[in-house]
Amino acid sequence: MAEMLRFFGRRKGKPIRSGRAELMDKWLPKLTVKVPVKGKIKLEKQFKIIPESIELEIGFGGGEHLAEVARLQPKTGFVGAEPFQNGVASLLAHLNGSHETGSGELKLTKGRVDNIRIWPGDIRELFDKFPDGIFKRIYLLYPDPWPKKRHAERRFINNYNIPHLYRLLADDGELMLATDVAPYVDWALEKMAESSLFQQTKKTIHIPPKNWVPTRYEKKGIAAGRTPTYLIFKKKIKKMKKVLDGSKKNRL
Ligand SMILES: C[S@@+](CC[C@H](N)C(=O)[O-])C[C@H]1O[C@@H](n2cnc3c(N)ncnc32)[C@H](O)[C@@H]1O
């Protein structure tokens, strides 16, 4: 496994209720990304379908967005990473469909989960294990804002993570960032510009892209009167080795 990095968020919350705990025991081992001891992860082989492309959601929270985009794009493979166990259990409940039916059944709805694999941990642990350019889209939605100045480098958009995101994204892929924290928008734009690795595809937008699926945080923010901002970045083509040397210097 890759180098140990400190994770500053929560891994555990309230005790997971029994139905969800059962889903975790039964389904999580089957849906967890398989990481070989040596060599890179062979993601394409881990889905029941042969995915046309693969997308990643970092920090899927309760999994509402991930479950829904996966349902809307059945030919795409999705990887979702979330260290918060209650969030992982919530994703499984969404995939299970018990939310919609209220039936409390513990059988995963057939067909809905075939295109999602889960990393129930910190995505940075897998950075070095994914092959170059594996993801056609990377979602980073409502990342923890870490508002205090002294915690600024804990923000996911930072000098360590940006070069890794760059390597993992396909040359024609896009990095999709959404937040409703205005200082985070400024921070992200500044860090991305400083890296010279990405360019924004459009000017900063406050109207969601077409067919947008809102996340739980997004809905809560809108209800509280906050305005979402959507930033879409494309790669500038650079020499990879130089890019990753830059990241090593900025390890937390
Ligand atoms: C503010 S929440 C937003 C959750 C969800 N995206 C939403 O919009 O409802 C940020 C999430 O990112 C997760 N997170 C933070 N750092 C992460 C990392 N290194 N790898 C994976 N997930 C991470 C946290 O555990 C948390 O659930």
The ligand as an SDF file (V2000), in Angstrom:
LIG
                    3D

 27 29  0  0  0  0  0  0  0  0999 V2000
  -18.2950   18.3570    3.2690 C   0  0  0  0  0  0  0  0  0  0  0  0
  -18.4210   16.6610    2.9160 S   0  0  0  0  0  0  0  0  0  0  0  0
  -19.2910   16.6310    1.3680 C   0  0  0  0  0  0  0  0  0  0  0  0
  -19.8850   15.3060    1.0710 C   0  0  0  0  0  0  0  0  0  0  0  0
  -20.5630   15.1760   -0.2900 C   0  0  0  0  0  0  0  0  0  0  0  0
  -19.6120   15.3540   -1.3750 N   0  0  0  0  0  0  0  0  0  0  0  0
  -21.7100   16.1470   -0.4360 C   0  0  0  0  0  0  0  0  0  0  0  0
  -21.5460   17.1460   -1.1540 O   0  0  0  0  0  0  0  0  0  0  0  0
  -22.7810   15.9130    0.1620 O   0  0  0  0  0  0  0  0  0  0  0  0
  -16.7480   16.2610    2.4070 C   0  0  0  0  0  0  0  0  0  0  0  0
  -16.4950   14.7640    2.3970 C   0  0  0  0  0  0  0  0  0  0  0  0
  -15.1800   14.5170    1.8700 O   0  0  0  0  0  0  0  0  0  0  0  0
  -14.6410   13.4080    2.5540 C   0  0  0  0  0  0  0  0  0  0  0  0
  -13.1600   13.4460    2.3840 N   0  0  0  0  0  0  0  0  0  0  0  0
  -12.3160   14.3450    2.9130 C   0  0  0  0  0  0  0  0  0  0  0  0
  -11.0460   14.0500    2.5830 N   0  0  0  0  0  0  0  0  0  0  0  0
  -11.1010   12.9220    1.8040 C   0  0  0  0  0  0  0  0  0  0  0  0
  -10.1240   12.1140    1.1900 C   0  0  0  0  0  0  0  0  0  0  0  0
   -8.8310   12.3950    1.3110 N   0  0  0  0  0  0  0  0  0  0  0  0
  -10.5140   11.0280    0.4940 N   0  0  0  0  0  0  0  0  0  0  0  0
  -11.8440   10.7390    0.3910 C   0  0  0  0  0  0  0  0  0  0  0  0
  -12.8160   11.4710    0.9600 N   0  0  0  0  0  0  0  0  0  0  0  0
  -12.4590   12.5450    1.6680 C   0  0  0  0  0  0  0  0  0  0  0  0
  -15.1000   13.6010    3.9790 C   0  0  0  0  0  0  0  0  0  0  0  0
  -15.0660   12.4210    4.7360 O   0  0  0  0  0  0  0  0  0  0  0  0
  -16.5120   14.1370    3.7860 C   0  0  0  0  0  0  0  0  0  0  0  0
  -17.4830   13.1190    3.8030 O   0  0  0  0  0  0  0  0  0  0  0  0
  1  2  1  0
  2  3  1  0
  2 10  1  0
  3  4  1  0
  4  5  1  0
  5  6  1  0
  5  7  1  0
  7  8  2  0
  7  9  1  0
 10 11  1  0
 11 12  1  0
 11 26  1  0
 12 13  1  0
 13 14  1  0
 13 24  1  0
 14 15  1  0
 14 23  1  0
 15 16  2  0
 16 17  1  0
 17 18  1  0
 17 23  2  0
 18 19  1  0
 18 20  2  0
 20 21  1  0
 21 22  2  0
 22 23  1  0
 24 25  1  0
 24 26  1  0
 26 27  1  0
M  CHG  2   2   1   9  -1
M  END
$$$$
